Amino acid sequence: MARGMTRREFVKSATVGASALLGLGDIGHAAEPIRRGGIWRCAWHVTPPTLDVHRINTGPTSIVGGMYDYLIDFRINPKSLAIELVPCLATDWQVEKGGRRYVFTLRKGVRFHDGSTFDATVAKWNLDRIRTDPKAYLKEQMGEVESVNVLDENTLAVNLKQPSGIFLYLLIPTYYAAGMVSKAFQERHGDDELARKGCGTGPFRYKHWTVDHKVTLERFPDYWQNGVDGKPLPYLDGLEENFRPMVEKAMIELRSGDLDTVIDPVEREVPTVLRDANLEYIKLPPSEWHKVTMGFNARMGPFTSHALRKAACYAIDRERINNILGFGVGRVQIYPMITKGQPGWAPEEWPDYSYNPDKAAELVKVDYPKGVTVELFHIVR
């Protein structure tokens, strides 16, 4: 892993061979010679309900990363796995008033796919839409924003109700729903057309969408960023994201050469992939996809007992579950909603709930001296 690489850089420069298998996340990957042209054909078991990035709720996809840029991007430090914020449509930002005000300097010369210009007025419109549109995915999280002010054509100020440690991270591709949308396109065509076609400043623009089958994007010739060869990105001519609810079928297409990439492969397929010299399995830490997560209903039933919840944490043999349900491909994570490198990561300060059946038995007796029977529901989506 020679350097950090953003998710967007992968989308813009992926030349990983005719058959590459990758999972969701962010990557540092060995550099390869630059090759321009070609169509990247990937498949995922999720289909986007909309191409309006503010309203999408299915998680980050190649389509979102291809069509939209964000004020801030991020890079994964290959050694520490820390998330490092880097410029994108904002070239610089300053924190003022004790963390209650952020001033962004915006990139000049950026155009949307419809030819309209990106500037501070457009950026303000985007942030206001994200925090006020009832259908915006980040509306609740962006509720901490008090106001957005245009200082000049290329300078924007965001005022918060109180200091926030997460605000900047809401603006990066990890949260995926704060991409910059063309104000002119939305005002000219409306929300429905924006949902059907999308319109951002990203390296790829809309070409065609067959709902529940395939989204096709083509190279945007006026993209603002250059590649390492000094020529405008993207390197590819286009990309196709194919909806494959049955990942097993996608694997057949991958092996036949009809697909280049399968995102989030079925775990039982991974050992076979690793033995296939024609396929490459790429791990993308640390933005991991949580495939098996267990939780409690602490509002009613036996798990209103704090001691019983702690007992259950000690009683879960996570390694065994990973080996059986995950075929040993995944890794155990006691705290699944945060991973190494993310803000707030401090496992040395948290309880260690490693498998300990003896401690679990002791804790059960605190509120249930005769034991208790609970039901485990397994939800398959």
N, C-alpha and C positions, 0 to 999 in steps of 0.2 A: 504494500500500500504506500505508494510514493508520495501522495499528497491528498488533501481533502478534495471532495468533488461534490458539487451541489446536485440536487435532483434535476434541476433545470439543465445543468451542463450535460447530464447523462442523456436527457431527452434530445438536446440539441446536437450532441456529438456521438451518439451511440453507433459504433461500428464493431459490435462484439461478435460478428460472425453470423453465418446463416442460421444457426440454431443455438440460441442462448436462453438459459432458464434463469429467471431472476425473481426474487421476492420483493416485497414492499419495503422501502426505507431509503436511506441515503448512503452513498457509496464512495469509496476511494478505490480505484481500479488501475491496474497497470496500463501505462500509456501505450497507445498503438499508433501506427502511422495514419495521418489524416487521409481519409478517402471521402470525396464528395459524391453526392448523388445517391439514388436508391430510395426505396420506401421501406420504412420500418413497420412490420406487421406484428402487432402484439395481441394477446388475448387475456381477458380477465373475466372472472365469474360475476362481476358487477357491471350494470349498465347505467349510465348517467340519466337521471330523470329530467335534466335540463342542461343547457350549455351556458346558462347565466351563472357565472362563478359565485355571485353573492348568495344564490339560493340553492346551490348544490349541497347535498347532504350525504353523499355516498362515500366520501373520503377522496383523497388525492388520486388522480388518474393521469395517464400520459396526455390525455386531451386537455385537462385543466393546465398542466404544466407546459403544454405546447402552445396554447392560445393566449395565456395571460402572464403578464409580469406583475411583480409586487413591489411595493415601496422598498422593502428590505428583503434580501435573500439570506441564506445561511449556508455555512460550510461545516462539515464534521471534521474536527481535528483527529487525524488518524491515530495519534498516540493516546490522547486523553479521552477521545470520543465526545469532547465538549462541543456544544452547539455554539458556533461563532457567527455573529451577525455581520453581514457584509453588504455593501451598497448594491442597489439595483436601480429602480426608478428614482429613488432618493440617493443622492451621492454623498450626503452627509446629514447628521442630525445632532442636535445639541439638547441637553436636558437643563431646564431652568426651573426656578421657583420651587426648589426642593423636591423635584420629581413630579410636579403638577403641570408642567408645560414642556412640550417637545416641539422644537423648531426644525423642520425638514428643508434641506436644499434639494431641489428637484433637478433631474437630468434634463438638459435642453436637447431639442432636435428629435424628440420621440414622437412617432405617429401611430395612430391606431390603424387597424386593418381597413377601415372605411375612409382613411385619408385625413381624419380630423387630428388636431394637435393635442398632445398631453401637456397640461400645465397645472398651476396651483388651483385654478378654478375647477378644473375637471377632477383633480385629486380630492378637493373638498366635497364636491358632489358625490364622489364615490364613498368617502367615509361617512357622510351624512346618510346616504342610502343604506349603508351597511348597518348603521346604528338605529335607524328609524323604520326601515321597511319591515313590516310584520313577518314577511317570508324569508328575511335574511338569516342565514345560518348563525352568524355571529352577533345577532342583535342583542342578546342578553349579555354576552361578554363585553360588548362595546358600550354597554350602558354606563361604564365608568367615564366615558367622554362627556365633558360639559359642553364644549363648543369647538368648532373648527374655524380658523380665520385665515384668509388669504392675505399675506403681508405684501407680496408683489407677484409678478408673473411666475416666478420660479421658487417662491418661498411660502411655506405653509406652516401654521402653528396649530397644535392640538392641545387643548386645555382639558386636564382631567379633574374630576371632582376630588380626588385624593391621589397620593402617590401609588403607583402600581408597578409591581415587579414583573408582570406578565404582558403589559401593554404592547411593547415592541414585538414580542413573540406572536401576538395575534396577527401581525402584519406580514408574517413570512409564509412561505408555501406549505409548511407543516400543517398549519390550520387551513390552508388552501382556499378559504372563502373570502379573502380580502384582496383578490386580484383587481387590477384597475380595468374598468369597463368603459367603453366609449360612451360618453354623455350624449354626444351628437346622435349616435346610432339609436340609443334608447329613446331619445326625445323624438326622433324622426319616425321610428318604426314601432315603438312600444315594447312592453315587457314580453308579450307573446313571441314576437319575432326574435327578440334577444334570447329567449329561452330556446328557440329552434336553431339559431345560427351562432350565437355568441359573437362578441367583438372585443378583442383585447389588443395589446401591443406586442404579444408574444411572437416567437420565431415562426409559428405556423398559424394559418388562418383557415377558416371553415371552407370546406369544399362540398361535402355531402354527408347526410345522416339518414341512415335507414334505421328507424327506431327499433330497439331490441335486437339489433343485428350488428351494425358497424357504423362507426364515426370515422370519416376520412378528412384529414387536414392536408393542406398543401403549403409549400414553402412561401413565406411572406418576404417578397423581394426587398422591402424597405426597412428591414429590421435594423435596429440601431447598434447592435453589438457585433464586433468582429471576432473571428475565431483565431486560433494560434497561428494560422497561416496568413493572417492579415486581411482576409476576405470576410465579407459579411456572413454571419451565421443565418440560418442553420446549415450544417453540412449536408443534411438529408434533403431530398426533394419533397418528402411528405411522410406522413405516418397514418396508420390505420389501427384503431382500437376495436377489436372484435369482441362481442359479447358471447361468452361461452359458459352458460350456467353449469354444464357438465364438464369439469376440468379434464376428465379422462379423455373426452373427445378432442379437446384442445391439444392434449399430449400426442394423440395420433397425428394430428395435423402438423405438430412441431416436428415429429420424426419424419414425416413425408416431405417436409420442406415447404408446406403451405403457410406456415407461421414462422416467425423469427424468435418470438419470445412468448413465454407463458408466465404471467404474473401470479404469484401466490399458488404454487403447485400443491397438489395433494401430497401430504407427508409420505404416504406409502410409496409414492412414485420416486422419491428422492434417491434412495439407494440404487435404483435401476439407472437413474440419470447419471449418477456419479460413476457408474461402470461403463457408460456409453461414451466412447471417444469422440463422437460427433456432437455431443451436447456439452454445455458449460453451465454449471450451477453457481450462481453468484449470490453470496450472502450480503445483505445490505443493512448492517447495524448503524446507529442504535435505535432508529425509529421503528421499533418492532411491531409486528401485527399480533395481537393477543388472540390466539385461536381458542384456548380453553381457559375460562375465567370462572371462578366460583365465588358466590356471594351469599349473604344472609338477609332474611327479612327481619330487621331489628325492630319493626313497629308492632309486630303481633306474633303470637306463637312462642315456642320455647326460646328462640334466639333473642328475645328481649333481655335475656340474661347475659350480662357482660362476661361473666365467667364461662358460660357455655360457648360463647363466640370465641373466646381465647382458646378454650379446649379444642374446638373444631380446627382452629388454625394449627395447633400442635398435632392434631390427629391426621391431618392430610399428608399422605405420602406422595409428595409432588413428583419425585423422580420416577416413581412407579407409574403414575398417571401419564407423565411425559413419554415414557417408554411404550406404554400401551396405546394411548390415544394419539400421540405425536410421533410414534415410530422412532423416538430418540432424536428427531430432527431439531425440535425446539430446545429451549433451555428453561429451567425453572426460574420463576421470578416471584418472590414472596409478595412484593408490592408491584402489581402489574400495571398500574397507571402512571408509572414514572420509571425511567431507565437511566443508566449511567450517562453523564454528560448533560442531562437536562437541568434547568434551574431548580434548585431545591433538593437535588440528589445528595443525601447524607445518611446512608444506611447505618453508619456507626452510631447514629443517634436514635435509631428505631429499634423496637423489640425484635429479637431473633426468633421467628416462629418456625425454625427447622423442625423436621419430623421428630416428635418426642411423645410416643404413646403413653408413657408413664405419667408425664406431667399433664397430659390431656385427661387421663383417668382421675387425677387428683382434682382438677378444676371442675369436672362434671359434678363431683360430689358437693361442691359449694352450694348449688341451688337444687340439685337433683340427686340426693344421696342414694336413691334406688335406681338411678339411671334414667334415661329418656330415649324415646324412639323419635327420629325425625325422618322426613321424606326429602329425597333429593330429586329435583326435577332437572332433566337434561333438555335444554332447548336447542334444537337444530335449525340453523338458518342457512 
